[in-house]
């Protein structure tokens, strides 16, 4: 099992929309980057991820879980792109901004800091725990 970070533009897919999908979740569609697609191919049911809004304040606002492993992206007519389905697990009591993450030396190697444009990226367990703590979750869910 693993941890991930999935980015969305608030005007494309908001955290509120994700939560409204309930336990069945929704496809994480529209990813058109090979590295991000490959990261989704590596995801397993039950993996956890941060829901990150890349517009405005650029912040982690919630936690999602993978409910369906990689499958064809329903928004792709070419058949070369895949997606996973994710469901909301929990809000972060306080959003954690990219600016805050960048101030933490223990997070300096986080993919989000080094390659902030990658839309689906891995997160280490130490990074997971640190960002959860910054967001007000003292006992974070684990895989």
N, C-alpha and C positions, 0 to 999 in steps of 0.2 A: 504494500500500500504506500501511497505517496501524497504529497501536498503540492498544490498548484496555485497560480494566480491567473484569473481570467479577466480581461479588460473589456469594458463596454463604454460607449459614449452614452451619456444620460439621455440624449434625444433619440438614440437608436434602440436602446433596451435599458430601462431603469431598474434599480433594485426593487422598487415597488411592483413593477411588472413581474419580476422574477418571483417575488413572494406570492403574488396572486396565482401563480401556476401550481402552487401547493406541492404535495409530495410527489406527484407525477413528474414534475419538472417541465423543462422545455429544452428544445434543441439549442445548442450554442452555435448558431449559424453565421455564415458570412466571413469566416476566416479564410483568407487567400494568401497565406504565407506558408511556405513549405516547413519551416522549422516549427511554427505554431501548430500546423497540422500534425506533424510527427509527434509533438508533445501530446496532442489529443489522442493519437493512436496508442500512446504509452499509458494512458489513463485506464484505471480499473474501476469497476463498480465499487462504491464505498470510499474511494479516494475523496479527500476534502480539498477545497480551494477557497481562496479569497475572491470576493466579487469586488472588482476595482473599477471605479469610475474615472475614465481618463480625460474627461472634460472638466472645466471649472477648477475646483480645488484639488483634483487628482488625488483621490483617496480610496483606501480600502474601507468599505462600508458594511460588508457582510460576509457570511460563510456559506458556501454551497457544498453539495456532495454530488458525485457522479452517480446517476441512476441508470444510465445506459451507455455502454462503451461505444467506441467509434463505429460510425455507420455513415452511409452517403448523406451529404448535406442536402436537404430538400430544396434549398435555394440555388443549387448549382445545376445548371443544365448540361455541363460538360462531363459530369461523372468523375472528375478527378479530385474533388474536395470532399472532406469528411467532417463530421462533427460528433460531439457527445451530447447527451442530455444531462442537465444539472438541475437540482432542486435546492431551494433555499433551506438553510439549517437554522441560522441565527443572525440577528443584527449585531454589529459591533456597537456596544454602548456609546462609544465615541469614535467617530471616523478617524482613521490614521492617514495623514496626508503624506505624499511623496516627500515634501519638504522635511517633515518630522523624521521619516525613515532615513533620509540622507544625513541627519545629524547624529545618528547612532553608529559608532565605529564598528560594532559587532554586526551591522547590516551592510557594511561597505561593499561586500562581495555579492550581495543579493542581485539576481538578474535584473530586477526592477531598477536598481541603481545603475548597473553597468549597461543595460540594453533596454531602456524604458519604452522603446517602440514595439517590442515583441508582445503580441496580444495574448498569447497563452504561454506561460512559463513555469518551470519548476520552482519550488520553494523547499528549502531544507527544513528539517524538524526544528532546529535551533531558530531559524528565521520565523517559522510558524509560531513558535512559542513567544518569541520577542514581540512580533506584531500583534498577536492576540493580547499580550499583557499591556502593550501601549494602547490598545483599544478598549481596555477595561475588562478583559476576560482573564481571570486569574487561573481558572482551571479549563484550558481550551479542549475542545473535542479532539480526539486523536484517531489515527487510522490504525 
